[in-house]
Amino acid sequence: MISALVYDDGGVSTYDASSVTAARDADGTTWVRATDESEFDSVASAFGIHPLTVEDVRNDARPKTEEYEEYTFVIVRVATLRVGEQVFEEEVQTKPVGLCFGDDWLVTLTRREMEPLDRVWNAVEREDSRLLRLGPDFVAYRVIDRITDDYFGLLDEVGEEIEHIEDIILEGANPDVLEGLNTVRRDLLSFRKTVWPTREAAAVLARGDPEHVRDVTEKYYRDVYDHLVELVDLTETYRELARGARDIYLNTLSQSTNEVMKTLTVVATIILPLTLVVGIYGMNFDPAASAVNMPELGWEYGYAATMLGMALVSTILLVYFRRENWL
């Protein structure tokens, strides 16, 4: 759907899809939204937007800032956590937002309606004084700022998931922990691929390199740039936390395995001498054939003495293992 607003200090006027040219030529600042890919070409033709700009939005190009003679082009991405198509875990999904702004107009290109843009659009309709007064580069800043603010919410969700996984690790070995950590690390890597180039795109605007960014607006873009730097740092911090949680889990798993192996070793060590005794007395020697052929077999207390001796050996070994803190 195509919709348009024309605004200035005097108020806001609304135009429909059939009046895009009239909106472009009207006095004031014009903002045109195209929320369907099939409408990109017609809007681009009306405002002289280069085909490569439209192609970048269609192909979901990495975030960047490019300067053309008549306008400045910025592409950023809205990032959300959604259930993936191949897995049940939530994963980072991104949608491109193309912003083209000239001296007195702004065009936004998206494949669907985006909540950050809706908030800014509604603010213009409510006649927010700063939006009406400061021009299209400020409205573009406000859109990028809203998208950046949502990045913090996404990272908060990832941080809470890391804390949840750490709590599970402290409770003991759990086979789902490693899968959860791999999901978190994959989300952070995907988010890093979005926020890192977005920071570079904002840096170009913060320096005021494009001529369509006025001096009065540069400080706002510097604020967005600072937020994106913070987001990059947070992303790296969370990646380190996820890596640390994985190491803790693997160490816990290894320690648990070592405890099991130690217990099994102790049991095997106790059984070994008992097996030796049983093996000896299991040999088929006839005491009647010779006086040295297992005379204990003819002793009336032989069985009791053997069992008592085996119990005594087991007790001595248990006491020794406890003194060595092996049990």
Order of alpha helices (4+ residues) and beta strands (2+ residues): beta-beta-alpha-beta-alpha-alpha-beta-beta-beta-beta-alpha-alpha-alpha-alpha-alpha-alpha
